[in-house]
Amino acid sequence: MTSSLSLTRNQAKQLLKTLNNPFHKFLSVFQTNASIPQPPKICVESASLRHTPHLFEKSPQPDLAQCNGLLFDYSRNNNNKEALNLFLGIHSFGLPVDGSTLSCVLKVCGCLFNVIAGRQVHCQCLKLGLLEDVSVGTSLLDMYMKTENVEDGRRVFDHMGERNVVSWTSLLGGYAQNGMNEEVLELFLTMQMEGIKPNPYTFAAVLGALASEGMVEKGVQVHCLIVKLGFKTVTFVSNSLISMYLRSGMGKDARLVFDGMATKNAVTWNCMISGFVTSGLDFAALETFYDMRLAGVKFTQMTFIPLIKLCANRKELGFARQLHCRVLKDGFNFDPKIKTALMVAYSKCSEINDAFKLFSTMHEAQNVVSWTAMICGHLQNGEIQEAVKLFCLMNKEGVKPNDFTYSTILTAQPAVSPFQIHAQAIKANYEKSPSVGTAILDAYVKLGNIEEAAKAFQQIDERDIVAWSAMLAGYAQIGDSEGATNIFMQLVKEGIKPNEFTFSSVINACASPTAPFEQGKQFHAWSIKSKLSDALCVCSALITMYAKRGNIDNAYQVFRRQQERDLASWNSMISGYAQHGHAKKALEIFEEMRRENMEMDDITFIGVISACSHAGLVDEGEKYFNVMIEKHRISPTMQLYSCMVDLYSRAGMLDKAMDIINTMPFPAGATVWRTLLAASRVHRHLELGKLAAEQLISLQPQDSAAYVLLSNIYAAAGNWHERRNVRKLMDQRKVKKEAGYSWIEVKNKTHSFLASDHSHPMSYQIYSKLDELKMRLKDMGYQPDTDHVLQDIADEDKETILSQHSERLAIAFGLIATPPRTALQIVKNLRVCGDCHTVIKLISLIEGRYIVVRDTNRFHHFKAGRCSCGDYW
C-alpha cells in the first residue's frame, strides 16, 4: 500500500458523487482556482442533528476542534454516511486533520462496511505519518476486521509500533467476529505472555469465541482468571459468561453467575431468557421472564423474540397473543423482527390468517425473511398452492429468495418442479449451499431420481452431516445397500463423524433383501462403538433391519433394551412379528402398548390386523378394526381396508371381503383387487377371480400379476383355452411375466437361482444333492402335489418342474456349501408354492437345519418339520 493511492481531488469528487455529498456542487471551483473559496451554507440532512448549527455557518475557516467535534457528533449518533461526507468535504477543502480525525473516520468506514474508503483513509494515514499513533492503528485494524479483511487487519497489527490492550482486544474481537475462534484462544495466550493485561472487553471477546467453539473447559479457566483480576462485577463480562455457559448447555452454571451479579441490566435478563429457550429449558425461561417483570426491568426487543419463539415451538397460542398485546403496549409493534417471530408463532399454531394479517401490515419492512416465514407457514398448514403463489409473488415483487427460501419451497412437491427450482438456485448461485443442495437432493430422492440426487450432492461445496445423511437416506429408499455403504465409507474417510441419523439411514439400507446380512450387523456394532445405538431412530432402524432380514429374535432384543421407545419402535416390533407369523407375540406387544397409554396411528393397526390375517384370527382382527375406529378415532385408510380384505380372503370368507370393498368410502385400489384375486386363485373362485382381475388390469394394465393369477385360476379349473387367451393378451400388450428367482448369502457372497437353472459353477453338485433329497423324501412318504404346476403337460414333467423350483436349488446349494447345523436363509421374489412349502418342512427335519424363507408375503421359519405359519399363508 503506497501513498500513490491517497485521495486526489478527482477521486474525492467521484466518491462524493457516489455518496450524494452536499459538498459536490462546490468542487468545480477547484478546476479553475486552487485557492480555497468561502464555502457556502451546507444543508445538514440528519434528523438527529437538524437543529445543530453547522461549523461552516459559524466560521469561514473552522479549526480542527470544530471539525472533529461535528465529526464525532455524527459518529456517536450513528449518522455514518453524513460523517464520511463531512470528512471528504474537510479533505477536499484542504483543512488539517489529526489522529483523532482519522481514527473517527476509520470507525465510520467500518460501520458502513466501506473498505474502499477505508483503504483510502489508510493511505492518508501513511502520507501523514500517523500510523505510529496507537489509536489510529487500532481504528485501522478494527476497520479491516469489520469489513472481513482479516489478513489486512493482521498486517496492520503486526506493523504497529506500539500495541496496547485496546489493539489486542480489537484483534481478538475481529478474529471472533470472523469465526476464527481457535486463533482467538491462541492470541489471548500470546497477549498475556507479552505482558498485556486483559481488560473487560478482552474477556467479552474471548468468551464469545469459546462459546462458539464449545470449548467450555477453557471457558471455565478464563472464568477463574476473570475472578482473579476482579472483573466478575463488570456486568457485560458476566453477561458473556452467562451466554457461554448457556450455549454449552450448562444452565446451572449460568444461573450461578446470574444470581451472583450485583447489577443486572436488560441484556443480562434477555441473555438468560434466550439461552434457556435455545437449550429447551422453557419453564426456566418463563420463570426468568416473570422475575424480570417483578424486578421492574424494562422489556426490550430481545426480550420478546425468544419468548415468541418458545410459543411457536410449544404451539402456545394463548401466551403468544398475550405477548403480542404487550408488544403493542410497549411500542414494538413496528419492529420487523418481532412481527416475523409472531408470524411464525401464529403459523405454527395453525392461525395462518392471523399470520398473513401481520405480514400484510409490514409493507416496506417486508423482506426475504418475512416472505420466507410466510411461505413456510403456509406449507406447515398444508396450504401448498398458497405457498407456491407467495413464492411467485415474491419474485415478481423483486425480493430475491435466499438459501432458506429455496430450501423451504423445495418441500412443496408436487406443486413445484424440483428441476425448475434447481435451475433458479443455479442462476442465483445457491446450488452449492449446503442447505439448498441438501433440499435439492432430498427433492430428487422423493421423486425416486437417485442419479440427479447424487449429482446435486456432488455439487455441494461443504457437505455437512445433514447432506451426507440425506444422500444415505436416498440409497436406503431404493434399497441400494452398496451405494449407501460406499457413501458411508466416503463420509468416514473425509473425517466427518457419523450421527444417529447417518446410522439410521445406512442401517435402513441394509434392510434390503439384496443387502449382505452381515453388513447390517457390522453397522450395528459400529453404532454401539460410537455410543449411538440407543438413539431412537437407530433403534427403530435396527428393529426393522433385523425383522426384515429374518432375525426377529435380535429385533426383539433391541426393542427390549430400548430405554425410551417412540411410536416407530412399537410399530416396527408389531409389524415384524406379523411378518414372521408370530401373531400372538404381535398382539402381546400391542396390548403392552395400550397399557402404557401410547398414542397409536393407522400403521399400528395395519401391523395388528396383518398379524391376525397371517394367523387366521378373523374375530380378533374384526375386534381391533372396530377398536381403531370407535376408541382411537382413526379413519381407515386404503391400506387398512386392504388388510381387512386380506383377513377375510385368506380365511375363505370372500363374501365378507366383497362387502368391505363395496362399503369403502373410496374406490378400491390395486392392492385390494390383487389381494382378492390371489385369494380367488387359492379358493378356486373363478367368477370372483375374473372380476378382480378385470379391475386390476384396468388400474394397472402393465402389471403381470393380474394376468398370471387369472391364467392360473383358469388352469386350476382345467380351462386351458381361456388360459391361452390370457397369455395371448399378455403378448399383445407386451406384458412380461416376472421370472421367479431365489437367492442365498454364503460367506458374504450372494448366489441367485432361477427355476431349472444350470448356470451356477456348482450346478452338478446342486442337482446331485436334489436327487439325493428326492430319494430321502420319497422314503418319508412324500408325494409331489402337481396341482401347483399350472401347465397342460404330463404329471412326470410336472414333478420335474416342481423339483427344480428356484428355492429348492438355493437350499440345495446352502446344504452343500455350509457346515452341518448351519441355519439357512433364502429370499424369493414370488410366493412359495404349496409343494415347496411341504418339501422344505421335510428337508428341515431330514437335514436337521433351521431354514428361513422370505417370500413376497411373509417369513417362513422351518424347523424340525414344522413351519411358523402353521400351514396358513
ZAMARGU-4260 file (C-alpha; in steps of 0.2 Angstrom, whole numbers, plus 5000, padded with zeros to 4 digits):
<rodrens>
0) 5000/5000/5000 | 5008/5016/4994 | 5005/5035/4995 | 5000/5035/4977 | 4984/5028/4982
5) 4979/5043/4993 | 4964/5054/4989 | 4966/5066/4974 | 4954/5079/4971 | 4946/5070/4956
10) 4945/5054/4967 | 4936/5064/4981 | 4924/5071/4968 | 4919/5054/4961 | 4917/5047/4979
15) 4907/5062/4984 | 4896/5059/4969 | 4893/5041/4975 | 4888/5047/4992 | 4877/5061/4986
20) 4888/5073/4996 | 4882/5091/4999 | 4899/5097/4995 | 4900/5090/4977 | 4892/5105/4969
25) 4905/5117/4975 | 4920/5106/4970 | 4920/5113/4952 | 4929/5129/4959 | 4945/5118/4961
30) 4945/5115/4942 | 4950/5134/4939 | 4956/5140/4955 | 4967/5132/4968 | 4963/5144/4982
35) 4951/5139/4995 | 4934/5148/4992 | 4922/5154/5006 | 4911/5138/5007 | 4893/5142/5006
40) 4880/5136/5018 | 4878/5117/5019 | 4862/5108/5022 | 4863/5095/5036 | 4851/5082/5032
45) 4852/5071/5048 | 4836/5071/5058 | 4846/5070/5074 | 4857/5085/5071 | 4844/5095/5061
50) 4845/5109/5073 | 4864/5109/5077 | 4872/5124/5069 | 4884/5119/5056 | 4903/5123/5059
55) 4904/5132/5042 | 4890/5143/5047 | 4899/5148/5062 | 4916/5152/5054 | 4923/5153/5037
60) 4939/5145/5042 | 4934/5132/5056 | 4948/5125/5066 | 4952/5107/5069 | 4942/5106/5086
65) 4926/5111/5077 | 4929/5099/5063 | 4932/5085/5075 | 4918/5090/5086 | 4905/5089/5072
70) 4913/5073/5065 | 4912/5064/5082 | 4894/5070/5085 | 4889/5062/5068 | 4898/5046/5073
75) 4891/5045/5090 | 4873/5047/5083 | 4876/5033/5070 | 4875/5046/5056 | 4889/5037/5047
80) 4886/5042/5030 | 4885/5061/5035 | 4901/5058/5045 | 4910/5051/5029 | 4903/5065/5018
85) 4909/5078/5031 | 4927/5071/5031 | 4928/5071/5012 | 4922/5089/5012 | 4935/5093/5025
90) 4949/5084/5015 | 4943/5092/4999 | 4945/5110/5006 | 4962/5106/5012 | 4958/5108/5031
95) 4970/5100/5043 | 4967/5083/5051 | 4975/5074/5065 | 4975/5056/5073 | 4958/5059/5081
100) 4950/5064/5065 | 4957/5048/5056 | 4953/5037/5070 | 4935/5043/5069 | 4933/5041/5051
105) 4940/5024/5051 | 4927/5019/5063 | 4914/5026/5052 | 4921/5016/5037 | 4920/5000/5047
110) 4902/5003/5052 | 4897/5007/5034 | 4907/4991/5028 | 4916/5003/5016 | 4933/4995/5013
115) 4937/5006/4998 | 4935/5022/5008 | 4944/5014/5022 | 4959/5009/5011 | 4960/5027/5005
120) 4960/5034/5023 | 4974/5021/5026 | 4984/5030/5013 | 4981/5046/5021 | 4987/5039/5037
125) 5003/5034/5028 | 5005/5050/5020 | 5003/5060/5036 | 5014/5048/5046 | 5000/5045/5058
130) 5001/5026/5058 | 5013/5026/5074 | 4998/5034/5083 | 4991/5018/5093 | 4973/5025/5092
135) 4974/5027/5073 | 4982/5009/5071 | 4969/5002/5082 | 4955/5010/5072 | 4963/5004/5056
140) 4964/4987/5062 | 4946/4987/5068 | 4940/4994/5051 | 4948/4979/5042 | 4941/4966/5054
145) 4924/4974/5052 | 4925/4973/5033 | 4931/4955/5034 | 4948/4959/5028 | 4956/4949/5042
150) 4974/4947/5034 | 4975/4966/5031 | 4970/4969/5049 | 4983/4957/5055 | 4996/4965/5044
155) 4992/4982/5052 | 4993/4974/5069 | 5010/4966/5066 | 5017/4983/5059 | 5011/4994/5074
160) 5025/5002/5083 | 5015/5002/5099 | 5001/4990/5104 | 4991/4991/5119 | 4976/4981/5127
165) 4964/4990/5115 | 4974/4985/5100 | 4975/4967/5106 | 4956/4967/5110 | 4952/4974/5093
170) 4962/4960/5085 | 4954/4946/5096 | 4936/4953/5093 | 4940/4954/5074 | 4945/4935/5074
175) 4930/4931/5084 | 4918/4941/5073 | 4925/4931/5058 | 4923/4914/5066 | 4942/4911/5068
180) 4939/4905/5086 | 4954/4894/5089 | 4965/4908/5084 | 4957/4919/5097 | 4962/4907/5111
185) 4980/4906/5104 | 4981/4926/5103 | 4974/4928/5120 | 4988/4917/5127 | 5001/4926/5117
190) 4994/4943/5123 | 4997/4938/5141 | 5014/4931/5138 | 5019/4948/5131 | 5014/4956/5147
195) 4997/4964/5141 | 4984/4963/5155 | 4967/4959/5148 | 4953/4972/5151 | 4934/4968/5152
200) 4932/4970/5134 | 4945/4957/5130 | 4936/4944/5141 | 4920/4948/5132 | 4928/4944/5115
205) 4937/4928/5121 | 4921/4921/5130 | 4911/4924/5114 | 4924/4914/5104 | 4925/4900/5117
210) 4906/4898/5117 | 4905/4897/5098 | 4918/4883/5098 | 4910/4874/5113 | 4927/4874/5122
215) 4919/4876/5139 | 4933/4869/5149 | 4944/4883/5143 | 4930/4895/5147 | 4930/4889/5165
220) 4948/4893/5166 | 4945/4910/5159 | 4931/4912/5171 | 4944/4909/5185 | 4955/4922/5178
225) 4941/4935/5177 | 4938/4932/5196 | 4956/4933/5200 | 4958/4950/5190 | 4942/4957/5199
230) 4931/4959/5183 | 4917/4947/5189 | 4907/4963/5194 | 4908/4970/5177 | 4890/4967/5170
235) 4894/4964/5152 | 4908/4952/5157 | 4896/4942/5167 | 4884/4943/5153 | 4897/4935/5141
240) 4900/4921/5155 | 4881/4918/5155 | 4880/4917/5136 | 4895/4905/5136 | 4888/4893/5149
245) 4870/4893/5141 | 4877/4889/5124 | 4887/4875/5131 | 4872/4868/5139 | 4877/4872/5157
250) 4861/4881/5163 | 4866/4878/5182 | 4882/4887/5180 | 4874/4901/5170 | 4861/4903/5184
255) 4875/4904/5197 | 4884/4918/5188 | 4867/4927/5186 | 4862/4925/5204 | 4879/4932/5209
260) 4878/4948/5199 | 4875/4964/5209 | 4870/4974/5194 | 4859/4966/5181 | 4854/4976/5165
265) 4841/4971/5152 | 4854/4962/5142 | 4858/4951/5157 | 4839/4946/5158 | 4837/4944/5140
270) 4853/4933/5139 | 4846/4921/5152 | 4829/4920/5143 | 4836/4917/5126 | 4849/4905/5132
275) 4835/4895/5141 | 4824/4894/5126 | 4839/4889/5115 | 4843/4875/5127 | 4825/4869/5128
280) 4823/4874/5146 | 4806/4883/5143 | 4800/4883/5161 | 4816/4891/5166 | 4814/4904/5153
285) 4796/4908/5158 | 4801/4909/5176 | 4815/4921/5172 | 4804/4932/5162 | 4792/4933/5177
290) 4806/4938/5188 | 4812/4951/5176 | 4795/4959/5176 | 4794/4959/5195 | 4811/4967/5196
295) 4804/4981/5186 | 4817/4979/5171 | 4811/4987/5155 | 4807/4975/5142 | 4817/4977/5125
300) 4815/4969/5108 | 4826/4955/5113 | 4815/4950/5127 | 4801/4946/5116 | 4809/4937/5102
305) 4815/4921/5111 | 4798/4920/5121 | 4788/4921/5105 | 4799/4908/5098 | 4795/4897/5113
310) 4777/4899/5110 | 4780/4894/5092 | 4789/4878/5097 | 4776/4873/5110 | 4761/4879/5100
315) 4756/4890/5114 | 4743/4901/5105 | 4736/4910/5121 | 4753/4915/5128 | 4758/4921/5110
320) 4743/4933/5110 | 4747/4939/5127 | 4765/4943/5121 | 4758/4952/5106 | 4747/4963/5117
325) 4762/4968/5127 | 4772/4971/5111 | 4759/4983/5106 | 4758/4991/5123 | 4777/4994/5124
330) 4778/5001/5106 | 4787/4987/5097 | 4773/4983/5085 | 4783/4991/5071 | 4799/4980/5074
335) 4800/4969/5058 | 4809/4955/5068 | 4796/4954/5081 | 4782/4954/5068 | 4791/4940/5059
340) 4793/4930/5075 | 4774/4932/5078 | 4770/4927/5061 | 4780/4911/5064 | 4771/4908/5080
345) 4754/4910/5073 | 4758/4899/5058 | 4764/4885/5070 | 4748/4887/5080 | 4738/4885/5064
350) 4732/4903/5064 | 4738/4906/5046 | 4726/4920/5043 | 4732/4930/5058 | 4750/4927/5052
355) 4745/4934/5035 | 4737/4949/5043 | 4753/4953/5051 | 4763/4950/5035 | 4751/4962/5026
360) 4754/4976/5038 | 4773/4976/5036 | 4773/4985/5019 | 4791/4992/5016 | 4798/4981/5030
365) 4793/4965/5020 | 4810/4957/5017 | 4816/4940/5011 | 4815/4934/5030 | 4796/4939/5032
370) 4792/4932/5014 | 4801/4915/5018 | 4792/4914/5035 | 4775/4917/5027 | 4779/4904/5013
375) 4785/4891/5027 | 4769/4895/5037 | 4758/4890/5023 | 4767/4874/5020 | 4766/4869/5038
380) 4747/4871/5037 | 4746/4861/5021 | 4742/4876/5010 | 4754/4871/4997 | 4746/4880/4982
385) 4746/4896/4993 | 4764/4894/4997 | 4769/4892/4979 | 4758/4908/4974 | 4768/4918/4988
390) 4784/4912/4981 | 4780/4918/4963 | 4773/4934/4970 | 4789/4937/4980 | 4799/4935/4964
395) 4788/4947/4955 | 4790/4960/4969 | 4809/4959/4966 | 4813/4951/4983 | 4827/4939/4979
400) 4825/4922/4988 | 4839/4917/5000 | 4845/4899/5004 | 4832/4896/5017 | 4818/4901/5004
405) 4824/4889/4991 | 4826/4875/5005 | 4808/4879/5010 | 4799/4879/4993 | 4808/4863/4988
410) 4797/4854/5000 | 4781/4860/4991 | 4781/4844/4980 | 4771/4840/4969 | 4766/4858/4967
415) 4783/4864/4961 | 4796/4855/4950 | 4812/4852/4958 | 4820/4854/4941 | 4814/4872/4940
420) 4818/4877/4957 | 4835/4869/4954 | 4838/4880/4939 | 4833/4895/4949 | 4845/4891/4963
425) 4859/4888/4950 | 4855/4905/4942 | 4856/4913/4960 | 4872/4904/4964 | 4864/4894/4978
430) 4865/4876/4972 | 4882/4874/4981 | 4875/4880/4998 | 4874/4865/5010 | 4855/4869/5015
435) 4849/4872/4997 | 4860/4857/4989 | 4853/4846/5003 | 4835/4851/4999 | 4838/4849/4981
440) 4844/4831/4983 | 4831/4827/4995 | 4818/4833/4982 | 4825/4821/4969 | 4826/4807/4981
445) 4807/4809/4984 | 4804/4808/4965 | 4815/4792/4966 | 4828/4800/4954 | 4843/4795/4964
450) 4855/4799/4949 | 4850/4818/4950 | 4851/4817/4969 | 4869/4811/4968 | 4873/4825/4955
455) 4866/4838/4967 | 4876/4830/4981 | 4892/4831/4972 | 4889/4850/4968 | 4888/4855/4987
460) 4904/4864/4992 | 4905/4860/5010 | 4895/4844/5013 | 4889/4844/5031 | 4882/4828/5041
465) 4864/4833/5035 | 4869/4832/5017 | 4878/4815/5019 | 4863/4808/5029 | 4851/4814/5016
470) 4861/4805/5002 | 4861/4789/5013 | 4843/4790/5015 | 4841/4791/4996 | 4850/4775/4994
475) 4841/4767/5008 | 4824/4772/5000 | 4828/4762/4984 | 4836/4748/4994 | 4854/4751/4987
480) 4864/4745/5001 | 4880/4745/4991 | 4878/4763/4986 | 4873/4768/5005 | 4889/4758/5011
485) 4900/4767/4999 | 4893/4784/5004 | 4896/4780/5022 | 4914/4775/5020 | 4917/4790/5010
490) 4910/4801/5024 | 4921/4792/5037 | 4937/4795/5025 | 4933/4813/5024 | 4934/4814/5043
495) 4916/4818/5046 | 4909/4810/5062 | 4893/4800/5059 | 4877/4805/5069 | 4862/4795/5074
500) 4853/4799/5058 | 4868/4793/5047 | 4867/4776/5056 | 4849/4776/5054 | 4849/4778/5035
505) 4863/4766/5032 | 4855/4753/5043 | 4839/4755/5034 | 4848/4752/5018 | 4854/4736/5025
510) 4836/4730/5027 | 4835/4727/5008 | 4833/4709/5004 | 4848/4710/4992 | 4860/4718/5006
515) 4873/4706/5013 | 4866/4701/5030 | 4882/4703/5040 | 4883/4721/5034 | 4869/4726/5045
520) 4877/4718/5060 | 4893/4727/5057 | 4884/4744/5056 | 4875/4739/5072 | 4892/4736/5080
525) 4899/4752/5074 | 4884/4762/5081 | 4887/4754/5098 | 4906/4759/5097 | 4900/4777/5093
530) 4888/4776/5108 | 4873/4780/5096 | 4865/4763/5097 | 4852/4769/5110 | 4846/4783/5099
535) 4828/4781/5095 | 4830/4782/5076 | 4844/4770/5077 | 4834/4758/5087 | 4819/4759/5076
540) 4831/4756/5061 | 4839/4741/5069 | 4822/4733/5074 | 4816/4735/5056 | 4833/4728/5049
545) 4833/4713/5059 | 4815/4709/5057 | 4816/4711/5038 | 4832/4700/5037 | 4823/4686/5046
550) 4831/4688/5063 | 4816/4693/5074 | 4824/4687/5090 | 4838/4700/5088 | 4824/4713/5083
555) 4816/4709/5100 | 4832/4711/5110 | 4835/4728/5103 | 4817/4733/5107 | 4818/4726/5125
560) 4835/4736/5128 | 4827/4752/5122 | 4827/4764/5137 | 4814/4775/5128 | 4803/4770/5114
565) 4793/4780/5102 | 4779/4775/5091 | 4790/4770/5077 | 4799/4757/5088 | 4782/4749/5094
570) 4775/4749/5076 | 4791/4741/5069 | 4790/4727/5083 | 4772/4723/5079 | 4774/4723/5060
575) 4790/4712/5062 | 4781/4699/5072 | 4766/4700/5060 | 4778/4697/5045 | 4786/4682/5054
580) 4769/4674/5058 | 4770/4677/5077 | 4753/4684/5079 | 4751/4681/5097 | 4768/4690/5101
585) 4762/4704/5090 | 4746/4706/5099 | 4755/4705/5116 | 4766/4719/5111 | 4750/4729/5106
590) 4742/4726/5122 | 4758/4731/5131 | 4757/4747/5121 | 4739/4750/5126 | 4744/4748/5145
595) 4757/4761/5143 | 4744/4773/5135 | 4755/4775/5120 | 4747/4785/5106 | 4743/4774/5091
600) 4741/4778/5072 | 4735/4768/5057 | 4752/4760/5055 | 4750/4752/5072 | 4733/4744/5067
605) 4740/4739/5050 | 4753/4728/5059 | 4740/4721/5071 | 4727/4716/5058 | 4741/4709/5047
610) 4746/4698/5061 | 4728/4692/5063 | 4727/4689/5044 | 4743/4678/5044 | 4736/4668/5058
615) 4718/4666/5053 | 4712/4676/5068 | 4697/4683/5060 | 4687/4688/5076 | 4702/4696/5084
620) 4705/4706/5068 | 4687/4712/5067 | 4688/4717/5085 | 4704/4728/5083 | 4697/4736/5067
625) 4682/4742/5077 | 4693/4747/5092 | 4703/4758/5080 | 4688/4767/5073 | 4677/4768/5089
630) 4690/4771/5103 | 4705/4779/5094 | 4695/4788/5081 | 4707/4783/5067 | 4699/4784/5050
635) 4703/4768/5040 | 4715/4771/5025 | 4716/4761/5009 | 4729/4750/5016 | 4719/4746/5032
640) 4704/4741/5021 | 4716/4731/5011 | 4721/4722/5027 | 4703/4718/5031 | 4700/4711/5013
645) 4716/4700/5016 | 4709/4695/5033 | 4693/4688/5026 | 4701/4682/5009 | 4714/4671/5017
650) 4700/4663/5028 | 4690/4659/5013 | 4676/4672/5018 | 4676/4680/5000 | 4658/4687/5003
655) 4664/4697/5018 | 4679/4703/5008 | 4667/4709/4994 | 4656/4718/5007 | 4672/4728/5013
660) 4676/4733/4995 | 4658/4738/4992 | 4656/4749/5008 | 4673/4758/5007 | 4671/4777/5006
665) 4683/4777/4990 | 4686/4766/4975 | 4696/4751/4979 | 4714/4752/4974 | 4726/4740/4965
670) 4732/4732/4981 | 4714/4727/4987 | 4710/4719/4970 | 4726/4710/4970 | 4723/4703/4987
675) 4706/4697/4982 | 4712/4690/4965 | 4726/4679/4975 | 4713/4673/4987 | 4701/4668/4972
680) 4716/4658/4965 | 4718/4649/4982 | 4700/4645/4984 | 4697/4642/4966 | 4683/4655/4964
685) 4683/4658/4946 | 4669/4672/4944 | 4676/4682/4958 | 4694/4680/4951 | 4688/4686/4934
690) 4680/4702/4942 | 4696/4706/4952 | 4707/4703/4938 | 4697/4714/4926 | 4698/4728/4939
695) 4716/4726/4942 | 4720/4726/4924 | 4710/4742/4921 | 4720/4750/4935 | 4737/4743/4931
700) 4737/4736/4913 | 4756/4733/4913 | 4756/4723/4930 | 4760/4705/4925 | 4752/4698/4942
705) 4734/4701/4937 | 4736/4691/4920 | 4747/4677/4929 | 4734/4675/4943 | 4719/4675/4931
710) 4728/4662/4920 | 4732/4651/4935 | 4714/4652/4940 | 4709/4645/4923 | 4722/4632/4923
715) 4717/4626/4941 | 4699/4624/4934 | 4706/4615/4919 | 4700/4628/4907 | 4716/4628/4896
720) 4708/4638/4882 | 4704/4653/4892 | 4722/4652/4900 | 4729/4653/4882 | 4718/4668/4879
725) 4725/4677/4894 | 4743/4673/4889 | 4740/4679/4871 | 4733/4696/4879 | 4749/4697/4888
730) 4759/4695/4872 | 4748/4708/4863 | 4751/4721/4877 | 4769/4716/4879 | 4767/4712/4897
735) 4781/4700/4903 | 4779/4688/4917 | 4791/4691/4931 | 4803/4677/4932 | 4804/4668/4949
740) 4821/4668/4957 | 4828/4664/4974 | 4845/4669/4982 | 4855/4664/4997 | 4870/4673/5005
745) 4885/4661/5009 | 4902/4668/5016 | 4897/4686/5012 | 4893/4682/4994 | 4875/4681/4986
750) 4871/4667/4975 | 4855/4668/4964 | 4845/4654/4956 | 4831/4653/4943 | 4820/4638/4941
755) 4829/4624/4932 | 4845/4635/4932 | 4861/4626/4927 | 4872/4642/4926 | 4879/4641/4944
760) 4898/4634/4944 | 4892/4621/4957 | 4877/4616/4946 | 4882/4597/4945 | 4884/4596/4964
765) 4867/4605/4967 | 4857/4594/4956 | 4866/4578/4964 | 4860/4585/4981 | 4842/4587/4974
770) 4842/4569/4968 | 4848/4563/4985 | 4835/4573/4994 | 4822/4567/4981 | 4825/4549/4987
775) 4825/4553/5005 | 4809/4562/5003 | 4800/4548/4995 | 4806/4536/5009 | 4797/4548/5021
780) 4781/4546/5010 | 4782/4562/5001 | 4771/4563/4985 | 4773/4579/4974 | 4757/4590/4973
785) 4757/4593/4954 | 4742/4604/4956 | 4754/4618/4959 | 4761/4616/4941 | 4748/4625/4930
790) 4753/4619/4913 | 4745/4607/4902 | 4759/4593/4902 | 4761/4576/4909 | 4762/4573/4928
795) 4780/4566/4926 | 4786/4583/4918 | 4776/4592/4932 | 4786/4583/4945 | 4802/4588/4937
800) 4797/4606/4936 | 4792/4606/4954 | 4809/4598/4960 | 4819/4612/4951 | 4810/4627/4958
805) 4822/4641/4962 | 4820/4640/4981 | 4825/4621/4981 | 4841/4625/4971 | 4846/4638/4983
810) 4843/4627/4998 | 4852/4613/4990 | 4867/4624/4987 | 4866/4630/5005 | 4866/4612/5011
815) 4882/4608/5002 | 4891/4625/5004 | 4889/4627/5023 | 4894/4616/5038 | 4880/4604/5046
820) 4868/4613/5058 | 4871/4630/5050 | 4855/4640/5048 | 4850/4644/5030 | 4841/4660/5024
825) 4833/4661/5007 | 4824/4675/4999 | 4812/4673/4985 | 4804/4687/4974 | 4787/4677/4972
830) 4776/4667/4984 | 4782/4650/4989 | 4771/4636/4981 | 4762/4624/4992 | 4773/4609/4986
835) 4789/4618/4990 | 4782/4623/5007 | 4779/4604/5011 | 4796/4599/5004 | 4806/4612/5014
840) 4797/4607/5030 | 4803/4589/5027 | 4821/4595/5022 | 4822/4604/5039 | 4818/4588/5048
845) 4830/4577/5037 | 4845/4588/5037 | 4842/4595/5055 | 4843/4613/5048 | 4834/4629/5053
850) 4828/4636/5037 | 4821/4654/5035 | 4812/4658/5018 | 4806/4676/5015 | 4794/4677/5000
855) 4784/4692/4994 | 4771/4690/5008 | 4780/4684/5024 | 4794/4674/5033 | 4793/4656/5035
860) 4803/4648/5049 | 4806/4629/5045 | 4812/4619/5060 | 4811/4600/5064 | 4797/4598/5050
865) 4786/4612/5055 | 4784/4630/5049 | 4780/4645/5059 | 4765/4649/5048 | 4756/4634/5054
870) 4752/4630/5035 | 4741/4645/5035 | 4748/4658/5022
</rodrens>
